Amino acid sequence: MSKTVNVFGKNAIREVLKGSRKVEKIIFCDSINDNEIINLAKTKKIFVQSKNKKAFISEYGDKTGGIVAVVEDYQYVELHDLINKNQDKEDVVFLILDGLEDPHNLGAILRSVDATGCNGVIIPKNRSVKLNETVVKVSTGAIEHVDVSMVTNLNQTISELKESGYWVYGLELTGSIDYKEANYKGKIAIVVGSEGKGISQLVQKNCDTLIKIPMYGKVNSLNASVSAGIILYEAIRHRG
């Protein structure tokens, strides 16, 4: 097996077992029993190991829920493969994340992406959170069902998407139109920035249209995962 990572949490491990990533083994704390996971593992002929509580916590810590899966590292999807996979679809939504650094936010976003049927997520290689153990756990397994592409340059990526027929929206507080007024039909990509900094100036300039979520309280920004969820569900509403 290639490079492996540890996956924690029962929900995340259940989805790993249902997905395509190779699982080397599953380790239980001897005080934990989960017949569903054990049966899924046996069906796939995956080695299941039990350790006493002291040894388990010593090796994996006390934040795992008492179960760990040793899994093939997550494989990113190449951008051209992501575009080609969706080229024959009439309606496509990609979510582009600009400078998101909090793994909890990314994990929550992947849950919304999976729930809304978003076709893929694009993240930059630099100055951005990667798909790590925290992201996997927070996503509660959604990561197994979402295509994520890591790119070197977001602006080049936006240009490539435009050439492939995508309309690119940037979500910014100073956006020119209310997010409810945007047209989400056809092939679109939506850029969501980090909390505080938002979308970089150059990325903003390369977007076709800037949209905003109106704010009526004292705080002038939303959590990035909340913003992404609002926009993705609005896209579904517009498409009926």
N, C-alpha and C positions, 0 to 999 in steps of 0.2 A: 504493500500500500504506500501511496505517496505521503506527503506531510499530513499529520493528523492534528486535530484540535479536540479539546474536551467540550462536550455539550452538557449543560446542566438543566435540571427542571423536567418534570414528567411530561408536560405538554410539548415542550420542544423535542424531547427524545421520541415521543410517540410519532410526531410528524417526520422526524429523521428516518424512523423505521419504515414509514409509509412512502418516503421519497426515494430518490435515485442515488444519493451519496452512500458510499461504502462505509459500513460500520465494522470496526475491528473487534470491539468487545463492549460489554455493558457491565458496570460495577455497581453493586448495591451495598449500602450499609446493611448489616444483618438485622437491624431493627425495622427495616422497610420491606414491604412486600407489594408488588404490583403485578397481578396476574396478566393483565392486558399486555404490558410491556414484555413480560417474560414469554408469553405465548407468541407475540409478534417476532421476538428475537429467535425463538426456536424454529418458527416457520421459515425464517431466513437463514437458519443454521449459524447464528451468531453466538459466540462464546459469552456466557453469563457467569460473572464471578461475584461472590459475596465476601465482604470483609467485616471484621468486627468494628464497632463504632470508633474506637480509639485510633486504629490503623487507618480507617477511612478518612476521618477528620484530619489526621496528621498529613495525609497525602493530598486531599482535595479541599480541605477547609470545611467550614460549617455553614456555607451559604448555598449549598447545592441541592438541598431538599432530599439528600440521602441517596442520590442516584446520579451516575455519570456515564456518558457514552463517549467512547473514543472513536472519532469519526474522521473520515477523509476531509481535508480542508475544503472550504467553500470555493467553488470555481466561478470566477466572473465570466460574464458573457461579452464577447467582443462586440463593439458598437455596430459594425457592419452586419454581424450575425443577428443582432437585435432588430435592426432595420429590415433585413431580408425576411426574418421570421414573420413580420407583421405587414409586409408590403402589399399583400392581396386583401387586407382587411379595409373596410370602408371607414370605420371609426377606430382610432388608436389614440391612447393617452400615454405619454411618457412623463415621468416626474424627474426633473433635474434638480439636484441639491447643490447649492453653491456655498461652500465653506462651513458646512454643518460639522460640528466637532463633538457633540454630545452623543455617546452610543445609546443612551436611553431614548433620546429623540429619534434616532435612526431606527431603533427597534420598534418604537411605536408607529413610525411612519410606514414601515414594512407591513404592519398589521392592517393599516388603513388601505395600503396599496392592494393587498390581497383581498380585503373585504370588498373593495370597489371594482375589482377586476382590471385595475390599471395594468398596462401592458409591459411596463418595465421602469426601472429606476437607473438614473445615470449620476455617478458621483465622480469628482475629480481625484486624481491620484495624490495630489499634494494639498496640504492644509485642509484635510477632511478626515472624518472618522472612517475607519475601515470596518469590514465585517469581522467583528471579534466575538469573544465568548459572551460579553454583556449584550451585544446586539442580538445574538442568537436567542439568549434567554428572554429578553424583553419582548422579542417578536413572537414568543410562544409558538414557534414552529412556522410562522408565516414565511420566514426566510427560505424555507424549502420549496416554496411555490412561487417565488418572485424572481424574475430575471433582473440581475444587477450588473451594470456595465461600469467599469472604471476607466476613465479617459485621462489623457495627459493634459489636454487643453479644452476647457469648456467652450471657449469662443469658436474654435475650429469645429467642435462638435455641433454647436448651434448652426454654423454655416452648412455643415454636412446634412443636418436634419432639414434645413430649409431647401437644399438642393433635392432632397427626397420628398418634398411636398408637404412638410410640416409647417404649421403656424406656431410661432413661439411666443408664449405669454410670460411676462415676468411679474411676480407678485411683490409689490412694493407699497409702502404706506402712502407714497406720493404718486401712486399710479393714476393714470388719466381717466380710467373708467371704473365703475363699481364692478366687482367680480361677477355679479348677477347679470350684468349686461353683455358679458363676453359670449362669443359663439364657440361652443365646445364640440361642435360636430366636425366630422372629418378627422384628419390627422393633426394632432396638436402636441406640443410639449410645454410643460409648465415649470418655470424656474422658481424655486423657493430658497430664500437665503437663510443665513444663520440669524439667531436672535441678536438684537443689538446692531450688528453690522449690516444685515440685510444682504441684498445682491450687490456684487461689485459694480462699479461704474461702467466698466467696459462691457460686462455682460448685459447690463441694463440697455446700453446703446445698441447691442446686437439683437435684443428682443424686438419682435414686431409690434407688440402692444404691452404696456404696463397696466396691470389691474390692481385694485386695492380692496381690502376688506375694511369697511367703515368701522371706526372705533368710537364708542359713545361714552366711555368711562375716563378715568384719570390716567390709566396706563396706556402707552401709545404703541404697544406691540403685543402679539400673541406668541405663545409657544409655537415653535416651528412645526411640531407634529400636529398641533391643533389646526394651524393654518392649512397644512397639507390636507388634512381630513376634510375640512370645510370645502376646499376647492375641488377635491376629487368627488365628493358627493354632489356638488353642484354640477359637475360634468355629467354624472349619471342622470340627474334630474332633467337636464337639457336634452339628453338623448332619449328620454322617455323610458 
